[in-house]
């Protein structure tokens, strides 16, 4: 079973890895906007570039996020096969 200690902020996930969105933290309008972009709990993302800006591939689209104090996306980085 996973714990909160397994979660890392999206921008800190290593490039080239796949991660599952585990938590969206922030004000409801900010979280809603992330969900509109497809960044929902359970979504699989590929980390293209970590840091700020953080670039992820989600459902065939690339999304770019800068480190923000308005919201946090916590992910569970998948183990390599």
Helices and strands as residue ranges (DSSP letters): G 4-6, E 7-9, G 10-12, E 18-26, H 28-36, E 44-49, E 54-58, E 61-65, E 71-77
